[in-house]
Amino acid sequence: MLDSTPKEIIERKGGMINPAKTCQPIGAMYAALGIHKCLPHSHGSQGCCSYHRMHLTRHFRDPVMASTSSFTEGASVFGGVANLKTAIKNVFSIYNPDVMAVHTTCLSETIGDDIPKIIKTSEVPEGKLVIHTNTPSYQGSHITGFSNMTKSMVSYLCEVTKEVKEERVNLIPGFINPSDMREIKRLTKLMGIDFIMFPDTSGVLDTPMTGEFIMYPAGGTKIEDIREAGNSKVTLALGSYASSDAANTLERKCKVPAFTMKTPIGIKATDELIMMLRQKFTQEVPYELEEERGQLVDIMTDNHFQFHGKKVAVFGDPDIVVAMTEFLLDLGMLPVHVLTGTPGMTIGVSVGNFEAEIKAMLDEAGVKGRVKAAGDLFELHQWIKNEPVDLLIGNTYGKYIARAEDLPFVRVGFPVLDRSVHSYFPIVGYKGAMRLLEMITNALLERQDRDASDEDFELVM
C-alpha cells in the first residue's frame, strides 16, 4: 500500500528562483526623478543604467532620463574616480540640471569608490548640487534603493532655519505611482493642510503630450521645498520599508516628529491617514471625503458575496503587500499566501518586520496562511500548487503563475509591463480602493462567466 501520510515540506535554504524584486539602483533612480530638475546618475557600467531606465520607462510609458559613468575594463579594475569626475563636469555643462543624484551599482560598490570624496574634489558649478547614495544591488531590493536615496535627500538638503515649526506636514509617499502621489496630495488639500511631499514624481512621469521634448518637466519637489521640510511640524512616512528611514533621519537631524503609517491602500489605512492629519492639525474632515468613504462602503457591501471566503495569493513590494493584505481581510477574503522579495526587516531602523506584521493580521482575523519575506515566485507557485487559491494579486511577473494555474489575476505594484494606463489611476485613498474593488470584482466575474459558458457548451454537446 502507498503511504498516504503527509510529508514534511522541504524548504530551500539558499538560492533564488525568479526573485519577487529587482535591484536597488532602480528605486534610487525613481526617487531621484521626484526632485525637480534632477538628473539621476548611475555610477557603474552603461548596461546597468540602460536596464534601469528601460524598466522604469516600460512601467510608466514615459521616457526616463539618466546619465552613467560608463565604466570600461580599466575603471572596473582601477576604480571609477576619473569617470565620475568627468561625468559631473559633462552633466552640468551639457544637460544643466539643478541637482545630480548619484547612486552606485554592484561594480562600483565592489571596487569601493569613495563617492563623497570624489564629489568634494569634482568641479561642481556654483549654485548646483550633487547628492549621492550607496545602492549595492546584491543587498535589499528596489525598495531599499528608494529608501536610501530619499534618506540622502534629507541628509544633504533638509535644514532648520526657523525657531518655530510651520503648520505643515511632510509626506514621504514611498515607491508608488505618480497617480497615487497626486491622490495623497488631493486628500491632504481637502483637509486644508499645507504640505511638502518628497520625492514627488507626479508631473514628471505622467506628463501630457505637447509635441515637444522637455528634459526637465514641471513636476518634482523643488530643492527649496526639501530644505524647508526641516521646518515642518510633522512628517508622515507612508510605508515603513520605503519611507521610514528618511522620516527618522529628518527627526534626528531637524527635530521634526516622525510617524510611520501604512501606505493608504484600502479603507482602514486611508482612515488612519485622515485621522492622523485631523489629530495633528485639528482640522475637520470635509463632507467630500465622507461621501467618498460612504461610496466605498456601499460598494464593499453590495459585492460582499463575491469576496467572502475567497482565497487569495498576494505578492510584491512590502509596503503595498502589507496594506493590500489588510484590505483583503476587510473584504472578507482569505490571503493564504503572502510574499515579498524584499528582506523582512525595515532598512536602517527596526520599525517593522514583514512576516510578523502580516502574521499578526492573519491571526487576528483567524486566517491560516503562509508568509515570507525575501521570497521568490518559484516558491509562491509551489504554495499555490499545494493549496490552490481563487485569485492572484501582484506585478506583471505573476502572469506566468496565473497562466499555469488558470487563475484570475489582478496586476498591482511595480513593475506592470504588459498593461498600460495603470500608472494614471491611483490605488490609494478611497477612490483608489474603489478601483481595486472594480479590478478584483471583474477578475472574479470573468472567471465565473467563463466557467458558466463552459458548462453551457458541455450541456449542448
C-alpha positions in Angstrom: 0.0 0.0 0.0 1.1 3.6 -0.7 2.0 5.7 2.3 -0.6 8.5 2.5 1.0 10.2 5.5 1.6 13.9 4.7 5.3 14.5 4.1 7.2 17.3 5.7 7.6 20.3 3.3 11.3 20.8 2.4 12.3 24.4 2.1 15.2 25.8 0.2 17.9 27.3 2.4 19.8 29.1 -0.3 19.4 30.5 -3.9 16.6 32.4 -5.5 14.5 31.3 -8.5 12.6 34.2 -10.1 13.0 36.8 -7.3 10.0 38.9 -6.4 12.1 42.1 -6.6 14.6 44.0 -8.7 17.8 45.8 -7.7 18.5 48.9 -5.6 19.5 51.4 -8.3 16.0 51.3 -9.9 14.5 52.5 -6.7 17.2 55.2 -6.2 16.7 56.4 -9.8 12.9 56.6 -9.4 13.3 58.6 -6.1 15.8 61.0 -7.8 13.3 61.7 -10.6 11.0 63.0 -7.9 13.2 66.1 -7.4 12.6 69.0 -9.8 15.3 69.4 -12.4 17.3 66.5 -11.1 19.3 64.1 -13.3 19.9 60.7 -11.8 23.4 59.3 -12.4 24.3 55.6 -12.3 28.0 55.2 -11.2 28.8 52.0 -12.9 28.6 50.4 -16.4 26.4 51.7 -19.2 24.4 48.4 -19.3 23.2 48.9 -15.7 21.9 52.4 -16.4 20.2 51.2 -19.6 18.4 48.4 -17.9 17.2 50.6 -15.1 15.9 53.3 -17.5 14.3 50.7 -19.7 12.5 49.1 -16.7 11.1 52.4 -15.5 10.2 53.5 -19.0 8.3 50.3 -19.7 6.3 50.6 -16.5 5.4 54.3 -16.8 5.3 54.6 -20.6 7.2 57.9 -20.3 10.9 58.5 -21.2 13.2 58.2 -18.2 16.4 60.4 -18.3 19.6 59.4 -16.5 23.3 59.5 -17.0 26.1 57.0 -16.4 29.8 56.8 -15.6 30.2 54.3 -18.3 32.8 52.0 -16.7 35.2 50.3 -19.1 37.6 47.4 -18.3 40.1 49.9 -16.8 37.6 51.5 -14.5 36.4 48.1 -13.4 39.9 47.3 -12.2 41.4 50.6 -11.0 38.2 52.3 -9.9 35.8 54.9 -11.3 37.2 58.2 -9.8 38.1 59.7 -13.2 34.9 58.5 -14.7 32.7 60.2 -12.1 34.7 63.4 -12.1 34.3 63.6 -15.9 30.7 62.7 -15.7 29.9 65.5 -13.2 31.6 68.1 -15.4 29.9 66.9 -18.5 26.4 66.5 -17.0 26.3 70.1 -15.8 27.8 71.6 -19.0 25.6 69.6 -21.4 22.4 68.8 -19.5 22.4 71.6 -17.0 20.3 70.1 -14.1 19.9 71.9 -10.8 20.9 68.7 -8.9 22.7 65.5 -9.9 21.8 62.4 -7.8 24.5 59.8 -7.9 23.7 56.2 -7.0 26.2 53.3 -7.1 25.9 49.8 -8.7 27.3 46.4 -7.9 30.5 47.2 -9.7 31.4 50.5 -8.1 30.4 49.1 -4.7 32.7 46.1 -5.1 35.6 48.3 -6.1 34.9 50.5 -3.1 34.8 54.0 -4.7 34.6 56.8 -2.1 31.8 58.8 -3.6 31.6 61.6 -1.1 35.4 62.3 -1.5 35.0 62.2 -5.3 32.2 64.7 -5.2 34.1 67.1 -2.9 37.1 67.1 -5.3 35.0 67.5 -8.5 34.1 70.6 -10.5 30.5 71.4 -9.4 29.3 74.7 -10.8 28.2 77.4 -8.4 24.5 77.1 -7.4 24.4 73.4 -8.5 24.3 70.3 -6.2 25.5 66.8 -6.3 24.0 64.3 -3.8 24.6 60.6 -3.6 23.5 57.3 -2.0 25.0 53.8 -1.9 22.9 51.2 -3.6 24.7 47.8 -3.8 22.4 45.6 -5.9 23.4 42.4 -4.0 21.6 43.7 -0.9 18.0 44.6 -0.4 15.8 45.5 -3.3 14.5 48.4 -5.4 12.6 49.4 -2.2 15.9 49.6 -0.3 17.3 51.8 -3.1 14.3 54.2 -2.9 14.7 54.4 0.9 18.4 55.1 0.6 18.0 57.9 -1.9 15.2 59.5 0.0 17.3 59.4 3.2 20.1 61.1 1.3 17.8 63.9 0.3 17.3 64.6 4.0 21.0 64.2 4.8 22.1 66.5 2.1 19.3 69.1 1.8 17.0 69.4 4.8 17.8 72.3 7.2 16.3 74.0 10.3 16.1 77.8 9.6 13.2 78.8 11.9 12.7 78.7 15.6 9.0 77.9 15.4 7.8 75.0 13.2 5.5 75.7 10.4 1.9 74.4 10.4 2.8 71.9 7.6 3.2 68.2 7.1 5.9 66.4 5.3 4.6 63.5 3.2 7.1 60.8 2.2 4.9 58.6 -0.1 7.1 55.6 -0.8 7.5 53.7 -4.0 4.1 54.3 -5.6 2.8 55.6 -8.9 2.6 59.3 -9.7 -1.2 59.0 -9.7 -1.0 57.7 -6.1 1.1 60.7 -5.1 -1.5 63.0 -6.7 -4.3 61.3 -4.8 -2.4 61.6 -1.4 -1.9 65.3 -2.2 -5.6 65.7 -3.1 -6.6 64.2 0.2 -4.3 66.5 2.2 -5.6 69.6 0.3 -9.2 68.6 1.0 -8.2 68.5 4.7 -7.0 72.1 4.3 -3.4 71.3 5.4 -0.2 72.7 3.9 2.3 70.0 2.9 5.6 69.2 1.3 5.8 65.8 -0.5 9.2 64.4 -1.4 10.1 62.7 -3.6 7.2 63.5 -5.9 7.1 62.0 -9.4 3.8 63.5 -10.4 4.3 65.9 -13.3 7.5 64.0 -14.2 6.4 60.5 -15.3 2.8 61.3 -16.2 3.3 64.4 -18.4 0.9 65.4 -21.2 1.8 65.1 -24.8 2.7 68.5 -26.2 4.8 67.6 -29.2 8.0 69.0 -27.6 10.7 67.2 -25.7 11.2 68.7 -22.2 14.3 67.5 -20.4 13.1 68.5 -17.0 9.2 68.6 -16.7 7.4 70.9 -14.4 6.9 68.3 -11.7 9.0 67.1 -8.9 9.8 68.6 -5.4 11.8 71.7 -5.6 15.2 71.9 -3.8 14.0 74.8 -1.6 10.9 72.8 -0.6 13.0 69.8 0.5 15.2 72.2 2.5 12.1 73.7 4.1 11.0 70.2 5.2 13.2 70.7 8.3 10.9 73.5 9.4 7.6 71.4 9.2 5.5 70.4 12.2 5.4 66.7 11.5 6.5 64.0 9.0 4.3 61.1 7.9 6.2 58.2 6.3 3.6 56.3 4.3 5.1 52.8 4.3 7.8 51.6 6.7 10.1 50.0 4.2 10.4 52.8 1.6 9.8 55.9 3.8 10.5 55.4 7.5 14.3 55.7 7.3 14.1 59.1 5.7 11.5 60.3 8.2 13.5 59.1 11.2 16.7 60.7 9.8 14.7 64.0 9.4 13.5 63.7 13.0 17.1 63.2 14.3 18.5 66.0 12.1 15.8 68.7 12.3 13.7 67.6 15.3 10.6 67.1 13.1 8.4 64.3 14.8 8.1 61.3 12.5 5.2 58.9 12.3 5.3 55.8 10.2 2.0 54.6 8.8 0.8 52.1 6.2 0.6 53.0 2.5 -3.0 54.3 2.4 -4.4 51.4 0.4 -7.9 50.2 1.5 -10.4 51.7 3.8 -8.6 51.2 7.2 -5.2 52.5 6.1 -6.9 55.6 4.5 -9.0 56.2 7.6 -5.8 56.1 9.7 -4.1 58.7 7.4 -7.2 61.1 7.5 -7.4 60.7 11.3 -3.7 61.4 11.8 -4.0 64.6 9.7 -7.1 65.6 11.7 -5.4 64.9 15.0 -2.2 66.7 14.3 -3.7 69.8 12.7 -7.2 69.9 14.4 -8.9 70.0 11.0 -12.5 68.8 10.3 -13.0 66.0 7.8 -14.8 67.6 4.8 -18.1 66.1 3.5 -16.4 65.3 0.2 -14.2 62.7 1.9 -17.1 61.4 4.0 -19.1 60.9 0.8 -16.2 59.0 -0.9 -15.8 56.8 2.1 -19.6 56.1 2.1 -19.5 55.2 -1.6 -16.6 52.8 -0.9 -18.5 51.1 2.0 -21.6 50.8 -0.3 -19.5 49.0 -3.0 -17.9 46.7 -0.4 -21.4 45.8 0.9 -23.0 45.3 -2.5 -20.2 42.9 -3.6 -19.5 41.2 -0.3 -20.9 37.9 -1.6 -18.2 38.0 -4.4 -15.4 38.3 -1.9 -16.4 36.3 1.2 -14.2 33.3 1.8 -12.3 33.6 -1.5 -8.6 32.5 -1.1 -6.0 34.9 -2.4 -2.3 34.9 -3.0 -0.6 38.3 -3.0 3.0 39.3 -3.6 5.0 42.4 -4.4 6.7 45.3 -2.6 6.3 45.0 1.2 4.5 48.4 1.8 2.0 47.6 -0.9 1.5 44.0 0.3 1.0 44.9 3.9 -1.8 47.4 3.1 -3.3 45.1 0.5 -3.4 42.2 2.9 -5.3 44.4 5.4 -7.8 45.5 2.7 -8.4 41.9 1.6 -9.2 40.9 5.2 -11.6 43.8 5.4 -13.4 42.4 2.3 -13.8 39.0 3.9 -11.2 37.4 1.7 -8.5 35.0 2.9 -5.0 36.0 1.9 -3.5 32.5 2.5 -0.2 33.1 0.6 1.6 36.4 1.2 5.1 37.0 -0.1 7.6 39.8 -0.8 11.1 39.7 -2.4 12.4 42.5 -0.1 14.2 41.4 3.1 11.9 41.3 6.0 13.3 43.9 8.4 12.9 47.6 7.7 16.2 49.0 6.3 18.2 51.2 8.7 15.8 51.1 11.6 13.9 48.4 13.4 10.4 49.7 12.7 8.8 46.7 11.1 9.1 43.1 10.4 7.2 41.9 7.4 6.4 38.4 8.4 5.5 39.4 12.0 3.2 42.2 10.8 1.3 40.0 8.3 1.0 37.0 10.7 -0.4 39.3 13.3 -3.1 40.5 10.8 -3.9 36.9 9.8 -4.1 35.7 13.4 -6.4 38.5 14.4 -8.7 37.5 11.5 -8.4 33.8 12.2 -6.8 33.1 8.9 -4.1 30.4 8.5 -1.6 31.3 5.8 2.0 31.2 4.6 4.0 34.4 4.9 7.6 35.0 3.7 10.0 37.9 3.2 12.9 37.7 0.8 11.0 35.0 -1.1 10.7 34.2 -4.8 8.0 33.4 -7.3 9.0 29.8 -7.7 8.2 29.2 -4.0 4.9 31.1 -4.3 4.0 28.9 -7.3 4.7 25.8 -5.1 2.5 27.1 -2.4 -0.4 27.7 -4.8 0.0 24.1 -6.2 -0.2 22.7 -2.7 -3.1 24.9 -1.7 -5.0 26.4 -4.7 -6.4 29.9 -4.5 -9.2 31.8 -6.2 -7.3 35.0 -7.1 -3.7 36.1 -7.6 -2.6 39.8 -7.0 0.8 41.1 -7.8 3.0 42.6 -10.5 3.4 41.5 -14.2 5.6 38.6 -13.4 2.7 36.8 -11.7 1.1 36.2 -15.1 3.1 33.1 -15.6 1.7 31.6 -12.4 -1.8 32.7 -13.3 -1.5 31.2 -16.8 -0.1 27.9 -15.5 -2.7 27.6 -12.7 -5.6 29.2 -14.7 -6.2 31.9 -12.1 -7.9 35.3 -12.2 -5.0 37.8 -11.9 -5.1 41.5 -10.8 -2.0 43.5 -11.6 -0.9 45.7 -8.8 2.5 47.2 -7.9 5.8 47.5 -9.7 6.5 46.6 -12.4 3.4 46.3 -14.6 4.9 45.9 -18.1 2.1 44.2 -20.1 -0.7 46.7 -19.4 -0.9 50.4 -20.0 -2.6 53.5 -18.4 -2.3 51.8 -14.9 0.1 54.5 -13.6 -2.5 57.2 -14.3 -5.1 55.8 -11.9 -4.5 55.6 -8.2 -4.9 52.6 -5.9 -4.5 54.7 -2.7 -7.3 56.5 -0.8 -11.0 55.8 -1.0 -11.0 56.4 -4.8 -8.1 54.0 -5.2 -9.9 51.4 -3.1 -12.9 51.7 -5.4 -10.7 51.0 -8.4 -9.2 48.0 -6.7 -12.7 46.6 -6.0 -13.6 47.1 -9.6 -10.4 45.2 -10.7 -10.9 42.3 -8.2 -14.7 42.0 -8.9 -14.3 42.0 -12.6 -11.5 39.4 -12.5 -13.6 37.1 -10.4 -16.7 37.7 -12.5 -14.9 37.0 -15.8 -13.8 33.6 -14.3 -17.4 32.9 -13.4 -18.7 33.9 -16.8 -16.2 31.7 -18.5 -16.9 28.7 -16.3 -20.7 29.2 -17.0 -20.0 29.3 -20.7 -18.0 26.0 -20.5 -20.9 24.3 -18.6 -23.4 25.5 -21.3 -21.2 24.2 -24.0 -21.0 20.8 -22.3 -24.8 20.6 -21.9 -25.2 21.4 -25.6 -22.7 18.7 -26.6 
